[in-house]
């Protein structure tokens, strides 16, 4: 066994631990921070376990947040304003696979005995530099082994979320799963159906935030988790492109501001992968709607926010076809007006990730060259939306156009012409162009049939006019 471990927590953690100890309580750093430090992964969020009861913790510290008093957890704000979780020693007395009934315990060993895996069942006491590892988690880390604390079947039956946590840890840290633990995880897969969607979503987000999410996602497929929560992806694993799709998720930089959403979108594209960015089949619009509907169904099931659902569905809908490097500038602007600027860049990133996953240098160069042309157009600041026109509904009303759907139709026509030639986006030029459309009958060609539905244009026209 290697020498005694050394830990370097943030100063706030040492101050909080020292304060608890000075009041006669124990303070132990536990959980992921200890595991990650042993692996050489520094982290700022440290959790502490103590024999102090929640009300005693709140009396000791002036700035606290009741994060989960019913579970014995209090948030304590350090000197720098960072919050750290302080939890009273606990032990389980009853579980149902989703929730545990716990009572307070009197020792760190009892607290560690209720934890899921040995790599998470270690603790360090800053006051005297004592390191406790009753389940040999440090040795398991060195052996790159994931092993349950105690009886694996019992651990999993206590909380079926441990199935997903186990697959996440094994993938994230590239661990081999102990055979008994693997059997328990496999047996517990059906039990994950009883979990709340929010807990499952949080696990997926954590997987997508890891360096190589493909490792955990591959285990999801291998053990059958896809069939429980991701039915739309289950069939994709039988396709030749499945492994490449997972590798493409890895290729997206998770440190990007939009990295989580892009990785999520890339995963949801697994059933619809096509190598050619321009090949959307005979009916591109219908194919896009199918992709969007499938993605929306998964995100709704996991109760992602409306903003996340809309952003990802938009990317899935417009994933194909992209613009071509030989397309005219006007065609590129037209495409941008449909997908918008930021999603356009994201769509290229989704395709680039798939090309890089296969070391497809030719397609990568093609995409990068096309993206350069798109960026050139964006730098020029083209009027991508109707609202970017130099005139609006009020100006058209002043020309004698009756308020209603024709206002919107006329604005759409002007916008189409400006996308063709952005230099036309001048108030005087557009006003004259609108006047000509009205006077020479061009507006009549835009007029909808008398029995056609309003389609919301009247309201849109009214708002534009206002």
C-alpha positions in Angstrom: 0.0 0.0 0.0 1.3 3.5 -0.8 2.1 6.1 1.8 -0.4 8.0 3.9 -2.4 10.2 1.5 -2.2 14.0 1.7 -5.2 16.3 1.1 -5.4 19.9 0.1 -8.9 21.2 0.7 -9.9 24.9 0.2 -9.1 27.1 3.2 -12.8 27.5 3.9 -13.1 23.7 4.5 -10.3 23.7 7.0 -11.8 26.7 8.8 -15.2 25.1 9.0 -13.8 21.8 10.3 -11.7 23.7 12.9 -14.7 25.6 14.1 -16.7 22.4 14.6 -13.8 20.7 16.4 -13.3 23.7 18.7 -16.9 23.2 19.8 -16.4 19.6 20.7 -17.7 18.0 17.5 -16.0 15.8 14.9 -15.5 17.0 11.4 -14.6 14.6 8.6 -14.2 15.3 4.9 -16.0 12.6 3.0 -17.3 11.4 -0.4 -16.2 12.6 -3.9 -13.6 15.1 -2.7 -11.6 12.4 -1.0 -11.9 10.0 -3.9 -10.9 12.7 -6.5 -8.0 13.9 -4.4 -6.6 10.3 -4.3 -7.0 10.2 -8.1 -5.1 13.5 -8.4 -8.2 15.5 -9.5 -8.5 18.7 -7.4 -12.0 20.0 -6.7 -13.5 22.9 -4.9 -16.7 21.3 -3.6 -16.0 19.4 -0.4 -18.6 17.8 1.9 -18.2 17.3 5.6 -19.7 14.7 7.9 -20.1 15.4 11.7 -21.6 14.1 14.9 -23.2 17.5 15.4 -27.0 17.6 14.9 -28.3 20.0 12.3 -29.6 22.5 14.9 -26.2 22.4 16.6 -24.5 23.1 13.2 -26.8 26.1 12.7 -26.0 27.4 16.2 -22.2 27.1 15.5 -22.2 29.0 12.2 -23.7 32.4 11.6 -24.4 31.9 7.9 -26.3 28.7 7.0 -28.8 27.4 4.5 -31.3 24.5 5.4 -30.5 22.4 2.4 -32.1 19.2 3.7 -32.7 19.4 7.4 -34.9 16.3 7.2 -31.9 14.4 5.9 -29.4 16.0 8.3 -27.8 18.4 5.8 -27.0 22.0 6.4 -25.2 24.4 4.0 -22.5 26.5 5.6 -21.2 29.6 3.9 -17.4 30.0 4.2 -15.5 33.2 4.5 -15.3 33.4 0.6 -19.0 33.0 0.3 -18.7 29.4 -1.0 -21.3 27.0 0.5 -20.3 23.6 1.8 -22.6 20.8 2.8 -22.4 19.6 6.4 -24.3 16.3 7.1 -24.8 14.6 10.4 -23.6 11.0 10.7 -26.5 8.7 9.5 -27.4 5.1 9.1 -30.3 3.6 7.1 -33.1 1.8 9.0 -35.5 1.2 6.1 -35.5 1.7 2.3 -37.8 1.1 -0.6 -35.5 1.5 -3.6 -36.1 5.2 -4.0 -36.1 6.7 -0.5 -34.4 5.7 2.8 -35.5 6.2 6.3 -32.4 7.2 8.3 -31.5 8.0 11.8 -28.5 9.8 13.2 -25.4 7.7 13.9 -22.6 8.2 16.4 -19.5 7.4 14.4 -18.0 7.9 11.0 -17.7 4.2 10.4 -21.4 3.7 10.6 -21.9 6.6 8.3 -19.5 5.2 5.7 -21.2 1.7 5.9 -24.3 3.1 4.3 -22.6 4.5 1.3 -22.8 3.0 -2.2 -19.3 2.1 -3.4 -16.0 1.6 -1.6 -14.4 4.5 -3.6 -16.9 6.8 -2.0 -16.7 5.3 1.5 -13.4 7.0 2.8 -13.0 9.9 5.1 -10.3 12.3 6.4 -10.3 14.3 9.6 -8.3 17.5 9.2 -8.0 18.0 13.0 -5.6 15.1 13.4 -4.9 14.0 9.8 -6.7 10.7 10.4 -7.7 8.8 7.3 -10.2 6.0 7.6 -11.0 3.5 4.8 -12.9 0.6 6.4 -14.0 -0.8 3.0 -10.6 -0.6 1.2 -11.7 2.0 -1.3 -8.2 3.3 -1.8 -7.0 -0.1 -2.8 -9.9 -0.4 -5.2 -9.0 2.9 -6.8 -5.4 1.7 -7.2 -6.8 -1.5 -8.8 -9.2 0.5 -10.9 -12.1 -1.5 -9.5 -15.7 -0.4 -8.7 -17.0 -2.5 -5.8 -20.1 -2.0 -3.7 -19.9 -1.5 0.0 -20.9 -4.7 1.7 -23.6 -6.8 0.0 -24.0 -5.5 -3.6 -27.6 -6.7 -4.0 -28.6 -5.0 -0.8 -26.8 -1.7 -1.7 -28.6 -1.6 -5.0 -32.0 -2.5 -3.6 -31.7 0.3 -1.1 -31.6 2.9 -4.0 -31.9 2.0 -7.6 -30.2 5.2 -8.5 -27.0 3.4 -7.6 -27.3 1.5 -10.9 -26.9 4.7 -12.8 -24.3 6.1 -10.4 -22.3 2.9 -10.7 -22.3 3.1 -14.5 -21.3 6.7 -14.3 -18.4 6.1 -12.0 -17.2 3.1 -13.9 -17.2 5.1 -17.2 -15.8 8.3 -15.8 -12.9 6.8 -14.0 -12.4 3.9 -16.4 -13.0 1.3 -13.7 -13.7 -2.4 -14.1 -16.8 -3.4 -12.3 -16.4 -6.1 -9.7 -18.3 -9.2 -10.8 -20.7 -9.4 -7.9 -21.3 -5.7 -8.1 -21.9 -5.9 -11.9 -24.5 -8.7 -11.3 -26.3 -6.5 -8.7 -26.3 -3.5 -11.1 -27.7 -5.7 -13.9 -30.4 -7.1 -11.7 -31.3 -3.6 -10.6 -31.8 -2.1 -14.0 -35.5 -2.8 -14.1 -35.8 -1.0 -10.7 -34.6 2.2 -12.3 -38.0 2.5 -13.8 -39.3 3.6 -10.4 -36.9 6.5 -10.1 -38.1 10.1 -10.6 -37.3 11.6 -14.0 -35.4 14.4 -12.3 -32.9 12.0 -10.7 -32.4 10.2 -14.0 -31.9 13.5 -15.8 -29.3 14.6 -13.2 -27.3 11.4 -13.8 -27.4 11.9 -17.5 -26.2 15.5 -17.2 -23.3 14.3 -15.0 -22.4 11.6 -17.5 -22.4 14.2 -20.3 -20.2 16.5 -18.2 -17.5 13.8 -17.9 -14.4 13.7 -20.1 -15.5 10.6 -22.1 -19.3 10.1 -21.7 -19.2 7.3 -24.3 -17.8 4.9 -21.6 -20.8 5.3 -19.3 -23.3 5.6 -22.2 -21.9 2.3 -23.6 -22.6 0.7 -20.3 -26.2 2.1 -20.4 -26.6 0.2 -23.6 -24.9 -2.9 -22.5 -26.9 -3.3 -19.3 -30.3 -2.3 -20.8 -30.8 1.1 -19.3 -31.7 2.5 -22.7 -34.8 0.2 -22.9 -36.0 1.7 -19.6 -35.5 5.4 -20.1 -34.2 6.0 -23.6 -36.3 3.7 -25.8 -35.8 5.9 -28.8 -32.0 5.2 -28.6 -32.3 1.5 -27.9 -32.6 0.4 -31.5 -29.7 2.7 -32.5 -27.2 0.6 -30.6 -27.8 -2.2 -33.1 -26.6 0.0 -36.0 -23.0 0.3 -37.2 -23.0 4.0 -36.5 -23.8 3.6 -32.7 -20.2 3.5 -31.5 -19.3 6.4 -33.8 -22.2 8.4 -32.5 -21.0 7.9 -28.9 -17.5 8.9 -30.0 -18.9 12.0 -31.5 -20.4 12.9 -28.1 -16.9 12.7 -26.7 -15.6 15.0 -29.5 -17.7 18.0 -28.3 -15.8 20.2 -25.9 -17.7 20.0 -22.6 -16.1 23.2 -21.4 -18.0 25.2 -24.1 -20.8 27.3 -22.7 -23.2 25.2 -24.7 -21.3 21.9 -24.3 -24.0 20.2 -22.3 -26.7 20.9 -24.8 -24.6 20.0 -27.8 -23.6 16.7 -26.3 -27.2 16.0 -25.5 -28.2 16.8 -29.1 -25.4 14.7 -30.5 -26.6 11.7 -28.4 -30.2 12.1 -29.6 -29.0 12.1 -33.2 -27.7 8.5 -32.8 -30.8 7.0 -34.5 -30.6 9.4 -37.4 -27.0 9.6 -38.4 -26.0 10.2 -42.0 -22.5 10.8 -43.0 -23.2 13.4 -45.7 -24.1 16.8 -44.1 -26.1 17.7 -47.2 -28.0 14.4 -47.5 -31.4 14.8 -45.8 -33.2 12.4 -48.0 -36.1 13.3 -50.3 -38.2 15.1 -47.7 -35.8 17.2 -45.5 -38.6 19.0 -43.7 -40.4 15.8 -42.7 -37.1 14.2 -41.6 -36.3 17.2 -39.5 -39.7 17.0 -37.8 -39.2 13.4 -37.0 -35.8 14.1 -35.4 -37.3 17.0 -33.4 -40.3 15.0 -32.2 -38.1 12.1 -31.0 -35.7 14.4 -29.2 -38.6 16.3 -27.6 -40.1 13.1 -26.4 -36.9 12.1 -24.6 -36.4 15.5 -23.1 -40.0 15.8 -22.0 -39.8 12.3 -20.3 -36.7 13.5 -18.4 -38.4 16.8 -17.6 -35.8 19.0 -19.1 -36.7 22.7 -19.1 -38.7 24.2 -21.9 -35.7 26.2 -22.9 -33.5 23.0 -23.2 -36.3 21.2 -25.2 -36.7 24.1 -27.6 -33.0 24.6 -28.2 -32.2 20.9 -28.7 -35.3 20.3 -30.9 -34.3 23.2 -33.1 -30.9 21.7 -33.7 -32.4 18.3 -34.4 -34.9 19.8 -36.8 -32.3 21.6 -38.8 -29.4 19.1 -38.5 -29.7 18.4 -42.2 -29.1 19.7 -44.8 -26.3 22.2 -44.1 -25.3 24.7 -46.7 -22.7 23.8 -49.2 -19.3 25.6 -49.7 -20.3 26.2 -53.4 -23.7 27.8 -52.4 -24.1 31.5 -53.2 -23.9 34.1 -50.4 -27.6 34.7 -50.8 -28.3 31.0 -50.2 -26.2 31.0 -47.1 -28.0 34.1 -45.8 -31.3 32.4 -46.6 -30.2 29.3 -44.6 -29.1 31.5 -41.7 -32.4 33.3 -41.6 -34.0 29.9 -41.0 -31.7 28.5 -38.4 -30.3 31.7 -36.8 -26.7 32.6 -36.0 -25.8 30.7 -32.9 -27.6 27.5 -33.8 -25.9 27.6 -37.2 -22.5 27.4 -35.5 -23.8 24.6 -33.3 -25.1 22.6 -36.2 -21.6 22.7 -37.8 -20.1 21.6 -34.5 -22.5 18.6 -34.4 -21.4 17.5 -37.9 -17.7 18.3 -37.1 -17.9 16.1 -34.0 -19.2 13.2 -36.1 -16.5 13.6 -38.8 -13.7 13.9 -36.2 -15.0 10.7 -34.4 -14.2 8.8 -37.7 -11.0 10.7 -38.4 -12.7 11.8 -41.6 -10.3 14.6 -42.6 -11.9 15.3 -46.0 -15.3 16.0 -44.4 -13.8 17.9 -41.6 -12.0 20.2 -44.0 -15.1 20.6 -46.1 -17.2 21.6 -43.0 -14.5 24.0 -41.7 -14.3 25.7 -45.1 -18.0 26.1 -45.3 -18.2 27.4 -41.7 -15.7 30.0 -42.6 -18.0 31.2 -45.4 -20.9 31.3 -42.9 -18.8 33.3 -40.5 -17.9 35.8 -43.2 -21.6 36.4 -43.8 -22.3 36.7 -40.1 -19.5 39.2 -39.7 -21.2 41.4 -42.3 -24.3 41.6 -40.1 -27.0 40.6 -42.6 -30.7 41.2 -41.7 -31.5 37.7 -40.8 -34.9 38.5 -39.3 -37.9 40.5 -40.7 -37.4 42.7 -37.6 -34.0 43.6 -39.0 -35.5 45.4 -41.9 -35.0 49.1 -42.1 -38.7 49.7 -42.3 -41.6 48.0 -40.4 -45.3 47.6 -40.3 -46.0 51.2 -39.4 -44.2 52.4 -42.5 -46.4 50.1 -44.7 -49.6 51.3 -43.0 -48.4 54.9 -43.9 -48.3 53.8 -47.5 -51.9 52.8 -47.4 -51.6 49.1 -46.8 -54.6 47.9 -44.7 -53.7 46.5 -41.3 -53.9 42.7 -41.4 -52.1 39.7 -43.0 -50.9 41.6 -46.0 -48.6 43.6 -43.8 -46.8 40.5 -42.8 -46.8 39.1 -46.4 -45.3 42.3 -47.8 -42.6 42.4 -45.1 -41.7 38.8 -45.9 -41.3 39.7 -49.6 -39.1 42.6 -48.7 -37.1 40.5 -46.4 -36.5 37.8 -49.1 -35.2 40.5 -51.5 -32.9 41.9 -48.8 -31.5 38.5 -48.1 -30.7 38.3 -51.8 -29.0 41.7 -51.7 -28.4 43.2 -48.2 -27.6 46.6 -49.7 -31.3 47.0 -50.3 -31.9 47.3 -46.6 -32.2 51.0 -46.7 -35.4 52.9 -45.5 -35.8 54.9 -48.7 -35.0 51.9 -51.0 -37.4 49.6 -49.1 -40.2 52.2 -49.0 -39.9 52.7 -52.8 -39.9 49.0 -53.3 -43.0 48.5 -51.2 -44.7 51.4 -53.0 -44.0 49.7 -56.4 -45.3 46.4 -55.1 -48.5 48.1 -54.1 -49.0 50.3 -57.1 -48.1 47.8 -59.9 -50.1 45.0 -58.4 -47.3 43.1 -56.9 -49.2 43.1 -53.6 -52.1 41.3 -55.3 -49.8 38.4 -56.1 -49.0 38.2 -52.4 -52.7 38.4 -51.4 -54.0 35.1 -49.8 -57.2 33.5 -51.2 -60.4 34.9 -49.7 -61.1 31.6 -48.0 -57.6 31.0 -46.7 -57.1 31.1 -42.9 -55.6 34.2 -41.4 -52.8 32.1 -40.0 -52.1 34.7 -37.3 -50.9 37.3 -39.8 -53.5 39.9 -38.8 -52.4 39.9 -35.2 -48.8 39.9 -36.4 -49.5 42.8 -38.7 -51.2 44.7 -35.9 -48.4 44.3 -33.5 -45.9 45.3 -36.2 -48.0 48.4 -36.9 -48.0 49.3 -33.2 
